[in-house]
Every structure is written in C-alpha cells, then in structure tokens.
Amino acid sequence: MEIIVQCIACTFATMFFGKLLGQPRQTLLYTALIGLNGYVLYLLLGGSTLAFFLSGLVSGLLCELIARLQRMATTLFLISAIIPVVPGLGLYRTMMFVAAGDYARALAVGTETLVGIGAIALGLTIATAVIGNIRFPSNNSSST
C-alpha cells in the first residue's frame, strides 16, 4: 500500500513540478508518466547506484522518444521527469552532518549522493547519445 501511495505522490509531484516550471499543458501527462516509470524502476532496484543509472537511462530514452514524437525539446520533459529520482535527501543529510561537525559521516553520505547524481547524469548522457544517432523519418510533404 505504501508503494502505491508513493507512486501516486510521485506522479502528481512530477506533474505539479512541470506546471511550476511553466511546461506546456499537453506535456504534463507524458512527463508524469516518465517520472513515475523512472521512480518505479528506482524502487524495484533498491535505490542502488545501478538503480540511479538505469532510472536515468530509461527516463532519458523515454524523454528523447516522446520529444521526437511530439516535435518538442527534450528538456521540456526531462527536467521534471528526473526530479523523483534526484537524491535530495542525501544532499540534505550531507549538509546536516557538515553543520553538526560530523565530517566523516558528511563525507560518506556526500560521496554516496554524488555517485548517485553521477549515475543519473551518465544514464541521461547515454540516452541522448543513443537517440541522437537514430534517424527518424521526417514527414515533409515535399518529395524530390
């Protein structure tokens, strides 16, 4: 039951974050579903570095594909869709440990958080590179 509540919250949070950023209305549902997909994958893989990487990769691939199909910029979908898996709690805890003077724990949590962020970034980069090398048919009505 808790996972269902998390998934519903993730969907709405992603949609509202997109709205907050001024995303076009017709993109919000796609963004929410991509964000939900990435978050569910992250949960299923247990929150490991691999989970961050695969979540970033799958979210990136879906954002690139939907952007091509909708003839819109990928960033319209990507920025909001990746929010559910960004390790914000890790960043918060790192700063909390620094403020408390517990530098050893701050270093451990901060390193783990940065590795997660790097894994997401690597997944997104690979997705962009893969989709960027695929030729999609154009719908130009002019024929030569």
Secondary structure, 3 states (H helix, E strand, C coil): CHHHHHHHHHHHHHHHHHHHCCCCHHHHHHHHHHHHHHHHHHHHCCCCHHHHHHHHHHHHHHHHHHHHHHCCCHHHHHHHHCHHHCCHHHHHHHHHHHHHCCHHHHHHHHHHHHHHHHHHHHHHHHHHHHHHCCCCCCCCCCCC
